[in-house]
Amino acid sequence: MNASIQGLPVHAHELPAIASDGHRFTLQARVPSNPRATLLWHGGMGIAARHYLPFADALAARGIAVFVPDWRGVGSSSARASRASDWGYRELLMADMPASEAVVAHALPELPRIVGGHSLGGQLASVRAGLAPGSAHGMWLVASGTPSFRAFPWRNRWWLPGAYHLLDAIARTSGKLPGRRIGFGGEESRGVIRDWSRSGLTGRYAAADLAVDLELALQRVAIPIRAVRMTHDWLAPLSSLQALLAKMPEARAEIAALDAAAPHVRADHYHWMKHPVATVDALLE
């Protein structure tokens, strides 16, 4: 489907992807007529790719070709979390993310590649950049940071360990995290919640059944990073972002802070997605 965003011709379409274990999903693509770079954008936990289309449209209007895959279990994904169907960081990092990278490389092979993400998507994009050096030339993070409870201000630090234990227990008991019912995280697999809660409790990234040191991989990241933090975002405060960036000492990182996503719209963990122009300006500054 061809469209026009702010007068710039943009091709909007869906691209199929197949992971190494047979998982199928699509990437939402917004490609301007003469793109100057590609962005592979990974969403937050439980957030379907379609919710990032305003962001993708705004970037495409500025000459960036954007590709947003659906996470396993979300949107176009052929998988759904259940007691019989489970996965964790291992499948996301070693099967789904490489499949998305291959789709982008095939679509626009000659362009500089940027990888990035929102919230958990930014965390896993960082880990993946260390696991696959050369897969990207730069990284963009928005409203992201480590979930380590020690990286949060005291007003939240004291109760976060209990929350991580509780969500992990709910997911194990239910066979998945019933996010729609409890109002957090979407219908997420218990394996992802297990890996996420472990990193929140220990401060270290690891994936069950994956014999790779993810902390060491992060130390190998050596690409420039542009991060945008939302000043009203208690889920990814500055201290959390700084703790994530500290895991990548070889990367040159810049942080931009937004106080408003748009006039009269607070810059928090989610509102920027519907009002992305200020975030796009900060990333491209």
C-alpha positions in Angstrom: 0.0 0.0 0.0 1.4 3.4 -1.0 0.7 6.4 1.2 1.9 10.0 1.6 3.1 11.3 5.0 3.7 15.0 5.2 4.1 15.0 1.4 6.8 12.3 1.4 5.9 9.1 -0.6 5.9 6.1 1.8 5.3 2.4 1.1 3.4 0.8 3.9 3.3 -3.0 4.0 3.7 -6.2 6.0 6.7 -8.5 5.6 6.5 -12.1 6.7 9.2 -13.7 8.8 9.9 -17.3 9.8 12.2 -18.0 12.8 14.6 -20.9 12.9 12.2 -22.9 15.0 9.2 -22.4 12.7 7.6 -19.5 14.5 5.9 -17.1 12.0 5.2 -13.4 12.4 5.1 -10.2 10.4 7.0 -6.9 10.4 5.1 -3.7 9.9 7.2 -1.6 7.5 7.1 2.0 6.6 9.6 2.8 3.8 10.0 6.2 2.3 10.9 6.6 -1.3 14.6 7.4 -0.7 15.4 6.2 2.8 18.8 7.1 4.4 18.8 4.4 7.1 16.8 1.5 8.4 15.4 1.1 12.0 14.5 -2.3 13.3 12.3 -1.4 16.3 11.4 -3.9 19.1 8.3 -3.0 21.2 7.7 -3.3 24.9 6.3 -6.4 26.6 3.0 -7.4 25.3 2.7 -4.5 22.9 1.7 -5.3 19.3 3.6 -3.7 16.4 0.6 -1.8 15.2 0.8 0.5 18.3 4.1 1.8 17.0 2.8 2.8 13.6 2.5 6.6 14.5 6.1 6.4 15.5 7.1 4.6 12.3 5.1 7.1 10.2 6.8 10.1 11.8 10.3 8.6 11.2 9.4 7.6 7.6 8.5 11.2 7.1 12.1 12.1 8.1 13.7 9.5 5.7 14.1 6.5 8.0 12.7 3.1 6.9 11.1 1.5 9.9 10.4 -2.2 10.5 8.4 -3.2 13.6 8.1 -7.0 14.3 5.4 -8.5 16.5 6.9 -10.3 19.5 6.2 -14.0 19.9 2.7 -14.4 21.3 1.5 -10.9 20.2 -0.4 -9.7 17.2 0.5 -11.5 14.0 2.6 -14.2 15.8 1.7 -17.8 15.1 2.3 -18.6 18.8 0.1 -17.9 21.9 1.3 -18.3 25.4 -0.3 -21.1 27.4 0.5 -24.0 29.7 1.4 -26.0 26.6 3.3 -23.3 24.8 6.1 -21.5 26.5 9.3 -19.6 25.6 11.7 -17.2 27.1 14.5 -14.8 26.2 16.4 -17.6 24.4 13.8 -17.9 21.7 13.4 -14.2 21.3 17.2 -13.5 21.1 18.3 -16.5 19.1 15.3 -17.2 16.8 12.9 -14.3 16.4 15.3 -11.3 16.4 17.7 -12.9 13.8 14.7 -13.6 11.6 13.7 -9.9 11.8 17.3 -8.8 11.0 17.3 -11.0 8.0 14.0 -9.5 6.7 15.4 -5.9 7.0 18.8 -6.9 5.4 16.9 -8.5 2.5 14.6 -5.5 2.0 17.3 -2.7 2.1 20.7 -4.3 2.2 22.8 -1.3 1.4 21.6 1.1 4.1 23.0 1.9 7.5 21.2 -0.2 10.1 19.8 1.1 13.4 18.3 -1.2 16.0 16.3 -0.1 19.0 13.3 -0.6 21.2 10.9 0.6 23.8 11.1 -0.8 27.4 11.9 -4.5 27.3 12.4 -4.2 23.5 15.2 -1.8 24.2 16.8 -4.1 26.7 16.7 -7.1 24.3 17.9 -5.0 21.4 20.9 -4.1 23.5 21.7 -7.7 24.4 21.2 -8.8 20.7 23.6 -6.1 19.6 26.2 -7.7 21.8 25.4 -11.2 20.6 25.6 -10.2 16.9 28.3 -7.6 16.4 27.9 -6.0 13.1 24.2 -6.5 12.9 23.6 -2.8 13.5 25.5 0.5 13.1 23.7 2.4 15.9 21.1 1.9 18.6 18.0 4.0 19.7 16.3 3.5 23.0 13.1 5.1 24.2 11.7 4.7 27.7 14.0 1.8 28.4 16.3 0.7 31.2 17.2 -2.3 33.3 14.4 -3.7 35.5 17.0 -4.3 38.3 15.2 -3.1 41.5 18.5 -1.7 42.8 18.6 0.8 39.9 15.3 2.4 40.9 14.7 5.3 43.3 13.9 4.2 46.9 10.2 5.0 46.6 9.9 2.1 44.2 12.9 0.0 45.1 11.5 -1.4 48.3 8.4 -3.1 46.8 9.8 -4.1 43.4 11.3 -7.5 44.5 7.9 -8.6 45.9 6.3 -7.6 42.6 8.8 -9.6 40.5 8.3 -12.7 42.7 4.5 -12.3 42.6 4.3 -11.9 38.8 6.6 -14.9 38.3 4.4 -17.0 40.6 1.2 -15.9 38.8 2.7 -16.8 35.4 3.9 -20.2 36.7 0.6 -21.0 38.3 -1.6 -19.9 35.4 0.7 -21.2 32.7 1.2 -17.7 31.4 0.9 -14.1 32.6 -2.8 -13.1 32.3 -1.8 -9.5 31.6 -5.1 -8.3 30.4 -6.8 -9.5 33.6 -4.2 -8.0 35.9 -3.4 -4.9 33.8 0.3 -5.4 33.1 2.4 -7.0 30.3 -0.2 -8.5 28.0 -0.7 -12.3 27.7 3.0 -13.1 28.2 4.7 -16.5 28.4 5.8 -17.7 31.8 9.4 -18.2 30.4 9.7 -14.5 29.5 8.3 -13.5 32.9 10.8 -15.9 34.5 13.8 -14.3 32.7 12.5 -10.8 33.1 11.9 -11.2 36.9 15.3 -12.8 37.3 17.0 -9.8 35.8 14.9 -7.5 38.0 16.0 -9.4 41.1 19.6 -10.0 40.3 20.5 -7.1 38.1 21.9 -9.4 35.5 20.6 -10.6 32.1 20.4 -14.3 31.5 18.2 -16.6 29.5 17.1 -20.1 30.7 18.6 -22.9 28.6 21.1 -20.6 26.9 24.7 -21.2 27.8 25.8 -17.7 26.8 26.9 -14.9 29.1 24.6 -12.1 28.2 26.4 -9.6 30.5 29.6 -10.3 28.6 27.8 -9.8 25.4 26.6 -6.4 26.5 30.1 -5.4 27.3 31.0 -6.0 23.7 28.4 -3.4 22.3 30.5 -0.7 20.7 28.0 1.2 18.5 26.7 4.8 19.2 23.5 4.9 21.3 20.9 7.6 21.4 18.5 7.2 24.3 15.3 9.2 25.0 14.0 9.2 28.5 10.6 10.4 29.6 10.8 12.5 32.7 7.4 11.3 34.0 8.3 7.6 33.5 8.5 5.7 36.7 8.8 2.4 34.9 12.1 3.5 33.3 13.6 6.3 35.4 16.9 7.9 34.6 18.8 5.7 37.1 17.4 2.6 35.3 18.5 3.8 31.9 21.9 4.7 33.2 22.3 1.3 34.7 21.5 -0.3 31.4 24.0 1.9 29.5 26.7 1.2 32.1 26.6 -2.4 31.0 27.8 -1.3 27.6 31.0 0.7 28.5 32.4 0.6 25.0 29.3 2.3 23.5 29.2 6.1 23.1 25.8 7.0 24.6 23.8 10.2 24.5 20.6 10.8 26.6 17.9 13.3 25.7 15.1 14.0 28.2 11.5 14.9 27.3 9.2 16.5 29.7 6.2 16.5 27.3 5.4 14.1 24.5 3.2 16.8 23.0 1.6 20.0 24.2 -0.4 19.2 27.4 0.7 15.5 27.1 3.0 14.1 29.8 6.1 12.2 28.6 5.6 8.9 30.4 6.1 5.2 29.5 3.3 5.0 27.0 1.8 8.4 25.9 4.7 9.1 23.6 3.6 6.3 21.3 0.5 8.2 20.3 2.3 11.5 20.2 5.7 10.5 18.7 6.9 13.7 17.0 8.9 15.1 20.0 10.5 11.7 20.5 11.5 11.5 16.8 13.0 15.0 17.0 15.0 14.0 20.0 16.3 10.8 18.3 17.3 12.7 15.1 18.7 15.7 16.8 
